[in-house]
């Protein structure tokens, strides 16, 4: 026989979990514990016939399996102790941590930190698709509502909400739920609540608001959890500690509304049970005030891992001085998207000017006036070590949008309402406007990944750079493509280093340590390079932000934070950083969800104007689609299509487009990328007058490896790709040359390739016999970039065999006779040598001369 039961002092979650388990295990019997809470008892008085729960099992020996719900502490199951034996199997469903004394009997367990245990069982019911009656659904809803505080407790999870929503499919009666969740207090409970209110003491510590209270009563009085809820609603504390003495027994109840205040851990020394935000305890033969004092002492001694203002403030701070005009302040606000700016006089903070005030002043044509005349004086400030709770209270109290952070009289940062809201809400809940990226949700350390994929020399460099950065009070990162490729498991050689601080200063110190032979500073861009004795070049750049004056313009650059530096980048997968500051090596900084997108194979831009500001990102996006076999995120694809339709690619400089095309022609799967260019309608735009014939391009790019083998080369230039694209319309190459700023050498290769292919096509396809000398002289004029296009354009077997003969035989034929031999024959050194050797080579190619003796004889007969 299977038996389902729950703990003593059964609450609605315990009852709900029993009912749900009864549906999952229809052959099992449901056994009530000896004690249930008064509200549950009243409910059972009305609905016990509908729920078929027993108070006693007549044949305990027949119990082979126990299904326990809502607790794993055997001390709370005294009514089933006589069932325990070595053959008994226990199945557990619970949302509390697993107690050790139950482990020997466990056959199966479902233990997860949801707001209510019944949620775990509802998930199973949902999977099985079993029907639930209206009464059963209402009981289960009661369990969720009670244990999650109406879905308002911090312990509430998405799973609780989804489970509750599922129950509404079966007719949850909210009138019944409301009646039993919000029950009126009895007269005795009212007297007790009054005493608790009279004894209540409030205190503020570490930025949190505490409420402690106590009371005494001679007799046992149920419903302390309800009274705790009343006190929480009346005073709205962050933490409540309530102790009530009933006869010789002290009952302690604790509540917390903050995830960082884990009462189960803080009051562990007292032996409390429950959740991180809701605990209880019963102690005999102790005084209530003594117990309360111990609890408060534990609370005060516990180091709460609360974030400080310093950890989330923005810095460096954009500001204006008292001498700046209102118009100048407006321009700074527009550029950086700020709604207000601190005003400094020297180093001293003297005011704040808001965007609202600036707009009013500008409206009255007073933009030339100094900021000092319209700023708000005596600004409210906060210290960097203050808690976020204190910052939030100041913002609310003074109805302001930002707080300057001041240390030692100096402005060191600023914290805004948005900064605070991000700490209290999950990113997906905070949507004042639609963002394309998703906030990072991983705390990842990649130290092991660095060790595995960076050479020992590179790791030594990282350590040196990291130590110097730490000593100089800077932060230093590996950023962008190197982070992406490391996460993809690729080895890395070159390290580009981004500094949150001054890259020039850091590069100079690192250069001294490594005995660099050259230091190359770039003051304007705050970048620097050092060159080591082995020739290795290491680049350092200061984290910066970029502004575009108009679409496709080159950006203006200003020093900024690492977050803003990442925000200026193209895609989320390239907007991650690995910190290499000493003590923080390997910490991933992923503010825009790049790791998630990398795992899911998504290319996503960071903001709506990404393709407008830099249209070459269109080509880069398609290149990454081909390289990684990723897909475009839905909004990103729409923005890409809109940017193409708007003609923004035409606004980009030809040099920057050419740079992207060169990168495309170095990729492994060029054809796939060209297909994307065709699909999105920009193939003709970037390759004017080119002919897109997919079958030909497929043969051209998919068999390049065979061509390299034939050519006996390991790689060829990017111009090979251009020749392939234009092979079916060689005249179009002139349009490509006109469009892009090629070097003289690159132009010559393309022109020679186009003309040489035409000439070779005619010769190799002739029906008459063609001499080897003719083949050699024609194909020798053709640059290597044109050979493969020529070969694929040859449509007859004889023509291809002639082509292969050149590659496999003719181009390797050389005269055996040398200049020394000619000198020995008595010929005077000069241009004649070259003429003779060339003539002999041609005769050997045609098979007229077969060995060195014949070559010498030929010279004697024709040049003496």
C-alpha positions in Angstrom: 0.0 0.0 0.0 1.1 3.6 -0.8 0.6 6.3 1.8 0.6 10.1 1.3 1.1 12.5 4.2 2.6 15.7 5.3 4.1 17.4 8.4 2.5 18.4 11.8 0.8 21.8 11.8 -0.2 21.2 8.3 -0.7 24.4 6.3 -2.5 24.9 3.0 0.6 24.0 1.0 0.9 20.7 2.9 -2.8 19.9 2.2 -2.5 21.0 -1.4 0.5 18.9 -2.0 -1.2 15.8 -0.5 -4.2 16.4 -2.7 -2.0 16.7 -5.8 0.0 13.7 -4.9 -3.3 11.8 -4.5 -4.1 12.5 -8.1 -0.6 11.4 -9.2 -0.7 8.2 -7.2 -4.4 7.3 -7.4 -4.0 3.9 -5.5 -2.4 5.7 -2.5 -4.2 6.6 0.8 -4.1 10.1 2.1 -3.3 10.4 5.9 -3.8 13.6 7.9 -1.1 14.5 10.5 -2.1 14.8 14.1 -2.1 18.6 14.1 -3.3 21.0 11.4 -3.5 24.8 11.4 -6.9 26.3 12.4 -7.7 27.7 8.9 -6.9 24.3 7.3 -9.1 22.6 9.9 -12.0 24.8 9.0 -11.5 24.2 5.4 -11.5 20.4 5.9 -14.7 20.6 7.9 -16.4 21.8 4.7 -14.5 19.8 2.1 -13.2 16.6 3.7 -15.8 14.5 1.8 -14.6 15.8 -1.5 -10.9 15.2 -0.7 -11.1 11.7 0.8 -8.4 12.2 3.4 -8.2 9.7 6.3 -7.2 10.4 9.9 -6.0 6.9 10.6 -4.7 3.9 8.8 -5.9 0.6 10.2 -3.2 -1.6 8.7 0.1 0.1 9.0 2.0 -3.1 8.3 0.8 -3.0 4.7 2.5 0.3 3.9 5.3 -0.4 1.5 5.9 3.1 0.2 5.5 6.6 1.7 5.0 9.8 -0.3 6.0 12.7 1.9 5.2 16.3 0.9 6.3 19.7 2.1 9.0 18.6 4.6 11.9 16.1 4.9 12.4 16.5 8.7 11.3 13.3 10.3 10.8 15.2 13.6 7.7 16.7 12.0 6.3 13.3 11.0 5.8 11.6 14.4 2.5 10.1 13.1 4.4 7.8 10.7 7.5 6.9 12.7 6.1 3.3 13.3 6.1 2.8 9.6 9.8 3.2 9.2 11.8 0.1 8.4 14.7 -0.9 6.2 12.3 -2.1 3.4 10.2 1.1 3.3 10.7 3.3 0.3 10.0 7.0 0.5 9.2 9.4 -2.3 9.7 13.1 -1.4 8.3 16.3 -2.9 9.6 19.4 -1.1 10.7 23.0 -1.7 12.8 23.1 1.5 16.5 21.9 1.7 16.8 18.2 2.2 17.1 17.1 5.8 19.8 14.4 6.4 17.8 12.1 8.6 15.5 11.1 5.7 18.2 10.2 3.2 18.5 6.4 4.2 14.9 5.8 3.2 14.8 7.9 0.0 14.0 6.0 -3.2 13.1 9.1 -5.2 13.0 12.9 -4.6 11.8 16.1 -6.2 13.3 18.9 -4.3 13.5 22.4 -5.9 13.4 25.9 -4.4 9.9 27.0 -5.6 7.6 29.2 -3.6 5.3 26.3 -2.8 5.7 22.5 -2.8 2.5 22.0 -4.6 4.0 23.8 -7.6 6.3 20.8 -8.1 3.4 18.4 -8.1 1.3 20.6 -10.5 4.2 20.4 -13.0 3.9 16.6 -12.9 0.1 16.8 -13.3 0.5 19.1 -16.3 2.9 16.7 -17.9 0.5 13.8 -17.4 -2.5 15.7 -18.7 -4.8 14.3 -16.0 -8.1 16.1 -15.2 -8.4 18.1 -11.9 -11.7 18.9 -10.2 -12.6 22.5 -9.3 -12.3 21.7 -5.5 -8.8 20.1 -6.1 -7.7 23.1 -8.2 -8.9 25.5 -5.4 -7.0 23.6 -2.7 -3.9 23.7 -4.8 -4.3 27.4 -5.4 -4.7 28.0 -1.7 -1.4 26.3 -1.2 0.4 28.5 -3.7 -1.3 31.7 -2.5 -0.5 31.1 1.1 3.2 30.0 0.8 4.0 32.8 -1.7 2.1 35.5 0.1 -0.2 36.0 -2.8 2.8 35.7 -5.2 4.5 38.6 -3.4 7.2 36.9 -1.4 10.8 37.0 -2.8 10.8 33.2 -2.8 8.1 33.2 -5.5 9.2 31.8 -8.8 8.1 31.8 -12.4 7.1 28.2 -11.9 4.6 29.1 -9.1 2.9 31.6 -11.3 2.7 29.2 -14.3 1.3 26.5 -12.0 -1.3 28.8 -10.6 -2.3 29.9 -14.2 -2.6 26.2 -15.1 -5.0 25.6 -12.2 -7.4 28.3 -13.5 -8.2 25.9 -16.4 -10.0 23.7 -13.9 -12.2 26.4 -12.2 -10.3 27.8 -9.2 -12.8 29.5 -6.8 -11.2 32.8 -5.8 -14.0 33.5 -3.3 -13.0 30.4 -1.3 -9.3 31.3 -1.6 -9.9 34.8 -0.4 -12.1 33.6 2.5 -9.4 31.2 3.9 -6.3 33.3 3.1 -7.6 36.6 4.6 -9.4 35.3 7.7 -10.4 37.8 10.4 -8.5 37.6 13.7 -10.2 36.2 16.8 -10.6 38.3 19.9 -7.7 36.6 21.5 -5.5 37.2 18.4 -6.5 40.9 18.4 -5.3 41.3 22.0 -2.1 39.5 21.1 -1.6 41.7 18.0 -2.2 44.8 20.1 0.6 43.8 22.6 2.9 43.0 19.7 2.3 46.5 18.3 2.9 48.1 21.7 6.2 46.3 22.1 7.4 46.8 18.5 10.8 48.4 18.1 12.1 49.6 14.7 15.7 50.1 13.7 17.7 51.0 10.6 21.0 49.2 10.0 23.1 48.7 6.9 20.5 50.3 4.8 17.7 47.9 5.9 14.6 48.6 8.0 14.1 46.1 10.9 11.0 45.5 13.1 11.4 43.4 16.3 8.6 42.7 18.8 7.5 40.2 21.5 4.5 39.3 23.6 3.3 36.8 26.2 0.1 34.8 26.6 -0.7 32.1 29.1 -2.3 29.7 26.6 -1.4 28.4 23.2 -2.8 30.6 20.4 -2.7 29.5 16.8 -2.2 31.8 13.8 1.2 33.5 14.5 2.0 33.5 10.8 -1.2 35.5 10.1 -0.2 38.0 12.8 3.3 38.3 11.2 1.6 39.1 7.9 -0.5 41.8 9.6 2.6 43.4 11.1 4.4 43.2 7.7 1.5 45.0 6.0 1.3 47.7 8.7 5.0 48.6 9.0 6.5 47.4 5.7 9.8 46.4 7.3 12.6 44.6 5.3 12.9 42.2 8.3 10.5 41.1 11.0 11.5 39.2 14.1 8.6 38.3 16.3 8.7 36.2 19.5 5.7 35.1 21.5 5.7 33.2 24.8 2.8 30.8 25.2 3.1 29.3 28.7 6.6 27.7 28.9 7.1 27.7 25.1 8.5 30.5 23.0 7.5 30.7 19.4 9.7 32.7 17.1 8.7 33.9 13.6 11.0 35.6 11.1 10.1 37.3 7.8 12.4 39.0 5.2 11.4 40.8 2.0 15.0 41.0 0.7 16.7 38.1 -1.1 20.1 39.2 0.4 18.8 38.7 3.9 18.6 34.9 4.3 17.0 34.4 7.8 17.5 30.6 7.6 21.3 31.2 7.4 21.4 34.1 9.8 19.4 32.4 12.6 20.8 29.0 12.0 22.4 29.0 15.4 19.0 29.1 17.0 17.8 26.1 15.1 15.2 27.8 12.9 13.3 25.9 10.1 11.8 27.1 6.9 12.8 29.2 3.9 15.4 31.9 3.4 12.7 34.6 3.8 10.3 32.8 6.2 11.4 30.9 9.3 10.0 29.7 12.6 11.2 28.1 15.8 9.8 26.6 19.0 11.8 26.6 22.2 10.8 25.3 25.6 11.7 26.6 29.0 13.2 29.8 27.6 12.2 33.5 28.2 10.7 35.3 25.2 12.9 38.4 25.6 16.1 36.3 25.9 15.2 34.5 22.7 14.4 37.7 20.9 17.7 39.3 22.1 19.7 36.3 20.8 18.0 36.5 17.4 18.6 40.2 17.0 22.3 39.7 18.0 22.7 37.1 15.3 21.0 39.4 12.8 23.3 42.4 13.7 26.5 40.2 13.6 25.7 38.7 10.3 27.5 40.3 7.4 24.8 40.9 4.8 26.2 40.8 1.3 24.5 44.0 0.3 25.6 45.9 -2.7 26.9 49.4 -2.2 26.5 52.5 -4.3 30.2 52.3 -5.4 29.5 48.9 -7.1 26.8 50.2 -9.4 27.5 53.9 -9.9 28.5 55.2 -13.3 31.9 56.8 -13.7 33.7 58.8 -15.0 30.9 61.4 -14.6 30.0 63.7 -17.4 29.6 67.2 -16.0 29.5 70.9 -16.8 31.1 73.8 -15.0 29.5 77.0 -13.8 31.0 78.8 -16.8 29.4 76.5 -19.4 26.4 77.8 -21.2 23.0 76.1 -21.1 23.3 75.3 -24.8 26.6 73.6 -24.1 24.9 71.6 -21.4 22.1 70.6 -23.8 24.6 69.3 -26.4 26.3 67.1 -23.8 22.9 65.8 -22.6 21.8 65.0 -26.2 25.2 63.3 -27.1 25.2 61.1 -24.0 21.5 60.6 -23.5 21.6 62.1 -20.0 18.6 63.7 -18.4 20.7 65.8 -16.0 24.3 66.9 -15.3 26.3 67.8 -12.2 27.7 71.3 -12.1 31.2 71.8 -10.8 33.0 74.9 -9.6 36.6 73.8 -9.6 36.5 70.4 -7.9 33.5 71.2 -5.9 30.0 70.0 -6.7 27.7 73.1 -6.5 24.5 72.1 -8.4 22.5 69.9 -10.8 20.9 71.0 -14.0 18.2 68.9 -15.5 17.1 68.4 -19.1 13.7 69.8 -18.2 15.2 73.1 -17.0 17.5 73.2 -20.0 14.6 72.8 -22.4 12.7 75.6 -20.7 15.7 78.0 -20.9 16.3 77.2 -24.5 12.6 77.7 -25.3 13.0 81.3 -24.0 16.1 81.8 -26.2 18.5 81.9 -23.3 20.8 79.2 -24.3 23.8 81.6 -24.1 23.2 82.0 -20.4 25.6 80.3 -17.9 24.5 77.1 -16.3 25.0 78.7 -12.9 21.9 80.9 -13.3 19.5 78.0 -13.7 21.0 75.0 -11.9 19.5 73.5 -8.7 21.8 74.4 -5.8 22.7 72.3 -2.8 22.2 68.9 -4.5 21.4 65.8 -2.5 24.5 63.6 -2.6 25.4 60.1 -1.3 28.6 58.4 -0.2 30.0 55.5 -2.2 29.8 53.0 0.7 26.1 53.7 1.3 23.6 50.9 0.6 21.3 50.8 -2.4 18.3 51.0 0.0 19.6 54.3 1.3 20.0 55.6 -2.3 16.5 54.5 -3.2 15.0 56.2 -0.1 16.8 59.5 -1.0 15.6 59.4 -4.6 12.0 58.8 -3.4 12.1 61.3 -0.5 13.5 64.2 -2.7 11.7 63.1 -5.9 14.9 63.3 -8.0 16.3 61.1 -10.8 19.9 60.9 -9.9 22.4 61.1 -7.0 25.9 62.4 -7.3 28.4 60.2 -5.4 30.8 62.2 -3.4 33.9 61.0 -1.5 36.2 63.4 0.3 34.4 66.3 -1.1 35.0 65.2 -4.7 32.5 63.9 -7.3 33.5 60.3 -8.1 30.4 58.9 -9.7 26.7 59.2 -10.2 23.8 56.8 -9.5 20.5 57.1 -11.3 17.0 55.9 -10.8 17.5 53.5 -13.7 20.7 52.1 -12.1 18.7 51.2 -9.0 15.7 49.8 -10.8 17.9 47.4 -12.7 19.0 46.0 -9.3 15.5 45.4 -8.2 14.0 44.0 -11.4 15.0 41.3 -13.8 16.1 42.9 -17.1 13.1 41.5 -19.0 10.8 43.3 -16.5 12.4 46.6 -17.1 11.4 47.9 -20.5 11.0 51.7 -20.6 11.9 51.3 -24.3 12.5 48.3 -26.4 16.1 47.2 -26.4 17.5 44.6 -28.9 20.0 43.0 -26.7 19.2 41.0 -23.5 21.0 41.6 -20.3 23.7 39.1 -19.4 22.6 36.6 -16.9 25.7 34.5 -16.3 28.5 34.9 -13.7 31.3 33.0 -15.4 35.0 32.7 -14.8 37.0 31.7 -17.8 40.4 31.3 -16.2 40.5 27.7 -17.2 39.6 28.6 -20.8 42.4 31.2 -20.9 44.9 28.5 -19.6 43.8 26.0 -22.3 43.8 28.3 -25.3 46.5 30.9 -24.7 50.2 30.1 -24.9 52.4 30.2 -21.8 54.0 33.4 -23.2 50.5 34.9 -23.6 49.5 33.9 -20.0 52.7 35.5 -18.7 51.9 38.7 -20.5 48.3 38.6 -19.1 49.8 38.3 -15.5 52.2 41.2 -16.0 49.5 43.5 -17.6 47.0 42.5 -14.9 49.4 43.2 -12.0 50.4 46.6 -13.4 46.7 47.5 -14.0 45.9 46.6 -10.3 48.9 48.7 -9.0 47.8 51.7 -11.1 44.2 51.4 -10.0 43.0 50.5 -13.5 40.9 47.6 -14.9 42.1 45.7 -18.0 40.2 43.4 -20.3 40.5 41.2 -23.4 37.6 42.3 -25.5 35.5 41.4 -28.6 36.5 38.7 -31.1 39.1 37.1 -29.0 36.5 36.5 -26.2 34.0 35.1 -28.8 36.7 32.8 -30.3 37.9 31.6 -26.8 34.3 30.7 -25.9 34.2 28.7 -29.2 37.3 26.8 -28.1 39.8 28.4 -30.5 43.4 28.9 -29.7 44.5 32.6 -29.6 47.9 34.2 -30.3 47.3 37.9 -30.5 46.0 39.8 -27.5 44.3 43.1 -27.9 44.0 44.8 -24.5 41.4 47.4 -23.5 42.1 49.5 -20.5 39.5 51.2 -18.2 41.9 53.9 -17.3 44.8 55.3 -19.3 46.2 52.9 -21.9 49.3 55.0 -22.6 50.4 54.9 -18.9 49.8 51.1 -18.6 51.5 50.3 -21.9 54.6 52.3 -20.9 54.9 50.5 -17.6 54.3 47.0 -19.2 56.9 48.0 -21.9 59.5 48.7 -19.3 58.9 45.4 -17.5 59.2 43.5 -20.8 62.1 45.5 -22.0 60.2 46.6 -25.1 62.3 48.0 -27.9 59.7 50.5 -29.0 56.8 52.4 -27.5 54.3 53.9 -30.0 51.7 56.3 -28.3 48.7 57.8 -30.0 47.6 60.6 -27.7 44.5 61.5 -29.7 42.9 58.1 -29.5 44.4 57.2 -26.1 46.0 54.1 -27.6 49.5 52.7 -27.6 51.6 49.8 -28.9 54.7 48.2 -27.6 57.1 46.1 -29.7 59.1 43.4 -28.0 62.6 42.1 -28.8 61.1 39.1 -30.6 59.1 41.5 -32.9 55.7 40.8 -31.2 53.4 43.8 -31.2 51.0 44.4 -28.3 48.2 46.9 -28.6 46.6 48.8 -25.7 43.5 50.9 -26.1 41.6 53.0 -23.6 37.9 52.0 -23.3 36.0 54.6 -25.3 32.6 55.6 -26.7 31.9 56.6 -30.2 29.5 59.2 -31.7 28.3 59.4 -35.3 27.5 62.9 -36.6 25.6 61.4 -39.6 24.9 58.0 -41.1 28.0 56.1 -42.3 30.3 58.8 -40.8 33.5 58.0 -39.1 32.9 58.2 -35.4 34.1 60.8 -32.9 35.8 59.1 -30.0 35.8 59.9 -26.3 37.2 58.0 -23.2 34.6 56.1 -21.3 33.8 52.9 -19.3 34.2 49.3 -20.4 30.4 48.9 -20.6 30.1 51.9 -23.0 33.1 50.6 -25.0 31.3 47.3 -25.5 28.0 49.0 -26.4 29.7 50.7 -29.4 30.5 47.3 -30.9 28.6 45.6 -33.7 27.0 42.5 -32.3 26.3 41.0 -28.8 28.6 38.1 -29.5 31.4 40.6 -30.0 30.4 42.7 -27.0 31.9 40.5 -24.2 35.0 41.2 -22.2 37.2 38.9 -20.0 38.9 40.8 -17.2 42.6 40.2 -16.7 43.2 42.6 -13.8 45.2 40.9 -11.1 42.8 39.1 -8.7 40.0 39.1 -11.3 41.6 37.1 -14.1 39.0 35.2 -16.2 35.9 37.1 -15.0 33.5 37.4 -17.9 31.8 40.8 -18.3 28.7 40.2 -20.5 26.3 43.2 -20.1 24.4 42.5 -23.3 23.7 38.7 -23.3 26.4 37.8 -25.8 27.1 34.4 -24.1 23.5 33.4 -24.5 23.4 34.5 -28.2 26.7 32.6 -28.8 25.2 29.5 -27.3 22.0 29.8 -29.3 23.8 30.8 -32.6 22.3 34.2 -33.0 23.6 37.4 -34.5 22.1 40.4 -32.8 22.8 44.1 -32.9 22.8 46.2 -29.8 20.6 49.1 -30.9 18.2 50.2 -33.7 20.7 52.5 -35.4 23.6 50.0 -35.6 23.4 49.4 -39.4 22.7 53.1 -40.0 25.7 54.3 -38.1 28.0 51.8 -39.7 26.5 50.1 -42.8 29.5 47.9 -43.2 28.1 45.9 -40.3 25.6 44.6 -42.9 28.5 42.8 -44.7 30.0 41.7 -41.4 26.7 40.2 -40.2 26.4 38.2 -43.3 30.0 37.1 -43.1 29.4 35.8 -39.5 26.3 34.0 -40.7 28.5 32.1 -43.1 31.4 31.5 -40.8 29.5 30.3 -37.7 26.4 29.0 -39.4 24.4 31.3 -37.2 21.1 33.0 -37.9 20.0 36.6 -37.6 17.8 37.6 -34.6 14.4 38.6 -35.8 14.6 42.4 -35.1 18.2 42.5 -36.3 17.2 41.0 -39.7 14.4 43.6 -40.0 16.9 46.4 -39.2 19.3 45.0 -41.8 16.7 44.8 -44.5 15.5 48.3 -43.7 19.1 49.7 -43.8 19.6 48.0 -47.2 16.3 49.4 -48.5 17.3 52.8 -47.3 20.4 52.8 -49.3 22.7 53.2 -46.4 25.4 50.8 -47.8 25.9 53.3 -50.6 26.8 56.0 -48.0 29.7 53.9 -46.5 33.1 54.7 -47.8 34.3 52.4 -50.6 37.5 51.8 -48.7 35.5 50.4 -45.7 33.3 48.2 -47.9 36.5 46.9 -49.7 38.0 46.0 -46.3 34.9 43.8 -45.5 35.0 42.2 -49.0 38.6 41.2 -48.5 37.6 39.5 -45.2 34.8 37.7 -47.0 37.2 36.3 -49.5 39.4 34.9 -46.7 36.6 32.9 -45.2 36.3 29.2 -45.4 32.8 29.1 -46.9 32.8 32.0 -49.3 29.9 30.7 -51.4 27.5 30.7 -48.4 28.3 34.3 -47.7 27.8 35.2 -51.4 24.4 33.5 -51.2 23.5 35.8 -48.3 24.6 38.8 -50.3 22.3 37.7 -53.1 19.4 36.8 -50.8 19.4 40.2 -49.2 19.8 42.0 -52.5 23.3 43.5 -52.2 25.4 41.3 -54.4 25.1 43.7 -57.4 25.6 46.6 -55.1 29.0 45.5 -53.9 30.0 43.7 -57.2 28.7 46.1 -59.9 28.2 44.3 -63.3 29.0 40.9 -61.8 27.0 37.9 -62.9 25.6 35.7 -60.1 25.5 32.2 -61.5 25.3 29.9 -58.5 26.3 26.6 -60.2 29.5 28.2 -61.5 30.3 29.9 -58.2 29.7 26.7 -56.4 32.3 24.9 -58.5 34.6 27.9 -58.3 34.7 28.2 -54.5 33.9 24.7 -53.4 36.8 23.3 -55.4 39.4 25.9 -54.6 41.3 23.3 -52.6 41.7 21.2 -55.7 43.0 24.3 -57.5 45.5 25.1 -54.8 46.8 21.5 -55.1 47.1 21.9 -58.8 48.9 25.2 -58.4 51.0 23.7 -55.6 50.3 26.7 -53.4 48.9 26.8 -49.8 47.0 30.1 -50.2 46.1 32.8 -52.7 45.1 36.4 -52.5 41.6 37.8 -52.0 41.7 38.8 -55.7 41.1 35.1 -56.5 37.6 35.6 -55.1 37.0 38.7 -57.2 38.1 36.8 -60.4 35.6 34.1 -59.6 32.7 36.6 -59.1 33.5 38.3 -62.4 34.5 35.2 -64.4 31.2 35.1 -66.3 31.4 38.8 -67.1 35.0 39.9 -67.3 34.2 43.3 -68.7 32.6 44.1 -65.3 35.9 44.0 -63.6 36.5 47.6 -64.7 33.5 48.7 -62.7 34.9 47.0 -59.6 38.2 48.8 -60.2 36.4 52.2 -60.5 34.3 51.6 -57.4 37.0 50.7 -54.9 40.4 52.2 -54.0 42.7 49.4 -55.1 46.4 49.6 -55.2 48.2 49.8 -58.5 49.3 46.2 -58.2 45.8 45.0 -57.4 44.4 46.8 -60.4 47.0 45.3 -62.7 46.3 41.8 -61.4 42.6 42.2 -62.2 43.1 43.7 -65.6 45.7 41.1 -66.6 43.5 38.4 -65.3 40.5 39.6 -67.4 42.5 40.1 -70.6 44.6 37.0 -70.1 41.5 34.8 -69.6 40.0 36.0 -72.9 43.2 35.3 -74.8 43.7 31.9 -73.2 40.1 30.8 -73.8 40.6 31.4 -77.5 43.9 29.6 -77.7 43.1 26.6 -75.6 39.8 26.0 -77.4 41.3 26.0 -81.0 40.5 22.9 -83.0 44.0 22.8 -84.5 47.0 21.4 -82.8 48.4 24.0 -80.4 52.1 23.9 -79.6 53.3 23.8 -76.0 55.3 27.0 -76.6 52.0 28.8 -77.4 50.3 27.5 -74.3 53.2 28.4 -72.1 53.6 32.0 -73.4 49.8 32.6 -73.1 49.3 31.2 -69.6 52.5 32.7 -68.2 51.0 36.2 -68.8 48.0 35.2 -66.7 48.2 36.1 -62.9 47.6 33.1 -60.6 44.3 34.7 -59.5 43.0 34.1 -63.0 43.9 30.4 -63.5 41.0 28.8 -61.7 38.4 31.0 -63.4 40.0 30.1 -66.8 39.9 26.4 -66.0 36.2 26.4 -65.1 35.3 28.4 -68.1 36.9 25.8 -70.4 34.0 23.6 -71.6 35.9 21.1 -73.8 38.0 18.1 -72.7 40.8 19.0 -75.1 41.0 22.6 -73.8 41.2 21.4 -70.2 43.9 18.8 -71.0 46.0 21.6 -72.5 45.5 23.7 -69.4 46.5 20.7 -67.1 49.5 20.0 -69.3 50.8 23.5 -68.6 50.3 23.1 -64.8 51.6 19.6 -64.6 54.5 19.7 -67.1 55.2 22.8 -69.1 55.7 25.4 -66.4 58.3 23.1 -64.7 60.5 22.6 -67.8 63.8 24.4 -67.6 67.0 24.4 -69.8 69.7 22.1 -68.5 72.4 24.4 -69.9 73.4 27.3 -67.7 75.1 30.7 -68.0 78.4 29.0 -67.0 78.0 26.6 -69.9 77.5 29.5 -72.3 80.5 31.3 -70.9 82.6 28.1 -71.3 81.5 28.0 -74.9 83.0 31.5 -75.4 79.9 33.6 -75.4 80.3 37.0 -73.7 77.8 37.5 -70.7 74.9 39.9 -71.5 71.3 40.1 -72.6 72.0 37.4 -75.2 72.2 34.8 -72.4 68.5 35.5 -71.5 67.5 35.3 -75.2 69.3 31.9 -75.7 68.0 30.3 -72.5 64.4 31.4 -73.3 64.7 30.0 -76.8 66.1 26.7 -75.6 63.2 26.5 -73.0 60.6 27.0 -75.7 62.2 24.3 -77.9 62.3 21.9 -74.9 58.6 22.6 -74.3 57.9 21.8 -77.9 60.0 18.6 -77.6 62.6 19.7 -80.2 65.5 19.5 -77.7 65.6 16.6 -75.3 68.8 16.8 -73.2 71.8 19.0 -72.4 74.0 17.8 -75.3 71.3 18.8 -77.8 71.0 22.2 -76.1 74.8 22.8 -76.5 74.7 21.6 -80.1 71.8 24.0 -80.8 73.8 27.0 -79.3 76.9 26.1 -81.4 74.9 25.8 -84.6 72.9 29.1 -84.2 75.1 31.5 -82.2 78.6 30.9 -83.7 
